[in-house]
């Protein structure tokens, strides 16, 4: 759990910022781009980790990584720091 805390905090801040922009009626598209960029960065990071560990082509990767990402989102929703629309 401690390994994903920085990502949790970044996602938490992004969710709060998105909620604030909606509440204030500010154009949300730039903030959506920020969230998309964060998602892309996370995907690239996971890919680099798998390559360095030389397991990128392991047949378990396409099963395990999405399962763990879905688990992270589910846990985040239970803790109320993940935006409900994501």
Helices and strands as residue ranges (DSSP letters): G 2-4, H 5-24, H 29-52, H 61-78
